[in-house]
């Protein structure tokens, strides 16, 4: 049996059972424990499944984007740490993009005294905060309103971004992994892809709870980013895997 066939068999077993031990996989496929380990490592790097003690389980799939309200009470300490680190990354007189999300909102809170920064965003919560409390200059992209996430999405948002030259884009993610950044919302894909195209540097801001989760649409491959800022809750195996990429990996504390 060639590797591709083994991978299909492994994924089928995991899909059927949820969790499968390494012993079961070696018995079923008739290969060595080391071969199964290599197969599982490959599938985990692709974001197709997750290793657990003694076996593997299916990757978490996000069916729909959580609302802004649902996310406001989750992992706030981690988000604040990520926001503090990211703010230090911004040079004087920069034009930056702040993506929609509660982690990126934590970054916006760090910029209230930065009158030298021009902030472009598609997020209404970021705009309201900066408009009312900051000294920043602010541009809202406009576009189709996504009420649940308090932001704008779609082609009209992307079109407004194409007219800009952005120094650093801080991009959020509801789920991400070795393959890249995923979203269940197709209208977000073109926005994230466009802002990457018009930005000199691209930084992923996402807490570790969202790692190795997938959704329907691959918005950006992970090698789109120059820097990944997450938190120390990222597992050792994930840190090892991500440290092999061309990006800088930062665990904010």
C-alpha positions as CSV (number, residue, x, y, z in Angstrom):
1,X,0.0,0.0,0.0
2,X,1.5,3.4,-1.0
3,X,1.5,6.3,1.4
4,X,-1.4,8.1,-0.2
5,X,-3.6,5.0,0.2
6,X,-2.5,4.6,3.9
7,X,-3.3,8.3,4.5
8,X,-6.8,7.8,3.1
9,X,-7.3,4.7,5.3
10,X,-6.1,6.5,8.4
11,X,-8.4,9.5,7.7
12,X,-11.3,7.1,7.1
13,X,-10.8,5.3,10.4
14,X,-10.5,8.6,12.3
15,X,-13.6,10.0,10.6
16,X,-15.5,6.8,11.6
17,X,-14.2,6.4,15.2
18,X,-13.2,10.0,16.2
19,X,-10.1,8.6,18.1
20,X,-7.9,5.7,16.9
21,X,-4.8,4.3,18.7
22,X,-1.5,3.8,17.0
23,X,-1.7,0.0,17.7
24,X,-5.0,-0.2,15.9
25,X,-3.5,1.6,12.9
26,X,-0.5,-0.6,12.7
27,X,-2.7,-3.8,12.9
28,X,-5.2,-2.5,10.4
29,X,-2.7,-1.3,7.8
30,X,0.0,-3.9,8.4
31,X,2.9,-1.6,8.7
32,X,5.4,-0.7,11.4
33,X,4.8,1.7,14.2
34,X,7.4,4.1,12.8
35,X,5.6,4.1,9.4
36,X,2.4,5.1,11.1
37,X,4.2,7.8,13.1
38,X,5.5,9.3,9.8
39,X,2.1,9.1,8.2
40,X,0.4,10.7,11.2
41,X,3.1,13.5,11.3
42,X,2.4,14.2,7.6
43,X,-1.3,14.4,8.1
44,X,-1.0,16.5,11.2
45,X,1.3,18.9,9.2
46,X,-1.6,19.2,6.7
47,X,-4.0,20.0,9.4
48,X,-6.1,16.8,8.7
49,X,-5.9,15.3,12.2
50,X,-4.3,15.7,15.6
51,X,-2.0,13.6,17.6
52,X,-3.1,12.6,21.1
53,X,-1.5,10.4,23.7
54,X,-1.3,6.9,22.1
55,X,-3.1,7.8,18.9
56,X,-4.8,10.3,16.8
57,X,-8.1,12.1,16.6
58,X,-10.0,14.2,14.0
59,X,-9.1,17.9,13.6
60,X,-11.6,20.3,15.0
61,X,-13.8,21.8,12.2
62,X,-15.4,25.2,12.6
63,X,-18.8,25.2,11.0
64,X,-19.5,29.0,11.4
65,X,-17.7,32.1,12.7
66,X,-18.3,32.8,16.4
67,X,-20.0,36.1,17.0
68,X,-18.0,39.1,18.4
69,X,-20.0,38.8,21.6
70,X,-19.2,35.1,22.0
71,X,-15.5,35.8,21.7
72,X,-15.2,38.7,24.1
73,X,-15.0,36.5,27.2
74,X,-12.5,33.9,25.8
75,X,-8.7,33.9,26.4
76,X,-8.5,37.6,27.2
77,X,-5.2,37.4,29.0
78,X,-3.7,35.6,26.0
79,X,-5.2,38.2,23.6
80,X,-3.9,41.1,25.7
81,X,-0.4,39.6,25.7
82,X,-0.5,39.2,21.9
83,X,-1.8,42.8,21.5
84,X,1.0,44.2,23.7
85,X,3.7,42.4,21.7
86,X,2.3,43.3,18.3
87,X,2.1,47.0,19.3
88,X,5.9,47.0,19.9
89,X,6.3,45.8,16.3
90,X,4.9,49.0,14.8
91,X,7.5,51.6,13.7
92,X,6.9,55.3,13.8
93,X,4.7,56.8,11.1
94,X,3.4,53.5,9.9
95,X,0.2,52.7,7.9
96,X,-1.1,49.5,9.4
97,X,-4.1,47.2,8.8
98,X,-6.0,45.8,11.8
99,X,-8.2,42.9,10.8
100,X,-11.6,42.2,12.4
101,X,-11.5,40.2,15.7
102,X,-11.1,40.4,19.4
103,X,-7.4,39.6,19.4
104,X,-6.8,42.5,16.9
105,X,-9.0,44.7,19.1
106,X,-6.5,44.0,21.9
107,X,-3.8,45.4,19.6
108,X,-6.0,48.5,18.9
109,X,-6.2,49.2,22.7
110,X,-2.4,49.5,22.8
111,X,-2.4,52.3,20.2
112,X,-4.5,54.9,21.9
113,X,-1.5,57.3,22.3
114,X,0.0,56.7,18.9
115,X,-0.8,59.8,16.9
116,X,1.8,58.9,14.4
117,X,0.0,55.7,13.2
118,X,-2.6,55.5,10.4
119,X,-4.9,52.6,11.0
120,X,-6.9,50.9,8.3
121,X,-9.5,48.4,9.5
122,X,-12.7,46.6,8.4
123,X,-13.8,46.2,12.1
124,X,-16.4,48.6,13.6
125,X,-15.3,47.9,17.2
126,X,-11.8,48.9,16.3
127,X,-13.0,52.1,14.6
128,X,-15.3,53.0,17.5
129,X,-12.5,52.5,20.0
130,X,-9.9,54.5,18.0
131,X,-12.4,57.2,17.0
132,X,-13.5,57.9,20.6
133,X,-10.4,57.3,22.6
134,X,-7.3,57.5,20.4
135,X,-5.1,60.0,18.6
136,X,-4.6,57.8,15.6
137,X,-5.8,58.6,12.1
138,X,-8.3,56.0,11.0
139,X,-9.7,54.7,7.7
140,X,-12.6,52.2,7.6
141,X,-12.7,50.0,4.5
142,X,-16.5,50.0,4.2
143,X,-18.1,47.0,2.5
144,X,-20.9,44.5,3.2
145,X,-21.7,44.6,6.9
146,X,-21.4,41.3,8.8
147,X,-23.5,42.0,11.9
148,X,-22.4,39.1,14.0
149,X,-18.7,40.0,13.7
150,X,-19.2,43.8,13.7
151,X,-17.1,44.1,10.5
152,X,-17.2,44.5,6.7
153,X,-16.4,41.7,4.3
154,X,-16.7,40.8,0.6
155,X,-15.4,42.2,-2.7
156,X,-16.3,45.8,-2.0
157,X,-14.1,45.7,1.1
158,X,-11.3,44.1,-0.9
159,X,-11.7,46.7,-3.6
160,X,-11.1,49.6,-1.2
161,X,-8.0,47.9,0.1
162,X,-6.5,47.6,-3.4
163,X,-6.1,51.4,-3.4
164,X,-3.8,51.4,-0.4
165,X,-0.2,50.7,0.4
166,X,0.0,49.2,3.9
167,X,3.3,48.8,5.8
168,X,2.1,46.0,8.2
169,X,-1.1,44.0,8.1
170,X,-2.2,42.4,11.4
171,X,-4.5,39.5,10.4
172,X,-6.8,37.5,12.7
173,X,-7.9,33.9,12.4
174,X,-10.7,31.9,13.9
175,X,-8.8,28.7,13.0
176,X,-5.3,28.0,11.7
177,X,-2.8,25.3,11.4
178,X,0.2,24.0,9.5
179,X,-1.6,24.4,6.1
180,X,-2.6,28.0,6.9
181,X,-5.5,30.2,7.9
182,X,-9.0,28.9,7.5
183,X,-12.5,30.4,7.6
184,X,-16.0,29.1,7.3
185,X,-17.0,32.5,5.7
186,X,-16.2,32.7,2.0
187,X,-16.7,36.5,2.0
188,X,-13.7,36.9,4.4
189,X,-11.3,35.1,2.0
190,X,-11.0,37.9,-0.6
191,X,-10.4,40.5,2.2
192,X,-7.6,38.6,3.8
193,X,-6.0,37.7,0.5
194,X,-6.2,41.3,-0.8
195,X,-4.7,42.8,2.3
196,X,-1.8,40.4,2.1
197,X,-1.2,41.6,-1.5
198,X,-1.1,45.3,-0.6
199,X,1.0,45.0,2.6
200,X,4.8,45.0,2.9
201,X,4.7,42.8,6.1
202,X,2.0,40.4,7.2
203,X,1.6,39.3,10.9
204,X,-0.8,36.6,12.1
205,X,-2.3,37.4,15.5
206,X,-4.2,34.4,17.0
207,X,-4.3,32.7,20.3
208,X,-3.3,29.0,20.6
209,X,-6.8,27.7,21.2
210,X,-7.5,28.2,17.5
211,X,-4.5,26.2,16.4
212,X,-5.1,23.0,14.4
213,X,-8.7,23.8,13.7
214,X,-10.0,23.9,10.2
215,X,-12.9,25.3,8.3
216,X,-14.2,25.1,4.7
217,X,-12.1,27.7,3.1
218,X,-8.3,28.0,3.1
219,X,-7.9,31.8,3.1
220,X,-4.1,32.0,3.3
221,X,-1.3,29.5,3.4
222,X,0.9,29.9,6.4
223,X,3.9,31.0,4.4
224,X,2.0,34.2,3.5
225,X,3.1,35.5,6.9
226,X,6.4,37.1,8.0
227,X,5.5,36.7,11.7
228,X,3.1,34.5,13.8
229,X,2.2,35.9,17.2
230,X,0.4,33.5,19.5
231,X,0.7,32.5,23.2
232,X,2.6,30.0,25.3
233,X,-0.4,27.6,25.4
234,X,0.8,26.3,22.0
235,X,1.8,22.7,22.5
236,X,5.5,21.7,22.3
237,X,4.8,19.6,19.1
238,X,3.1,22.6,17.5
239,X,6.0,24.8,18.4
240,X,8.5,22.4,16.9
241,X,6.5,22.1,13.7
242,X,6.0,25.8,13.3
243,X,9.6,26.7,14.2
244,X,10.7,25.0,10.9
245,X,8.9,27.7,8.8
246,X,10.3,30.8,7.2
247,X,8.3,33.0,9.5
248,X,9.2,34.3,12.9
249,X,7.2,32.5,15.7
250,X,6.5,34.5,18.8
251,X,4.9,33.2,22.0
252,X,3.6,36.4,23.7
253,X,3.4,36.4,27.5
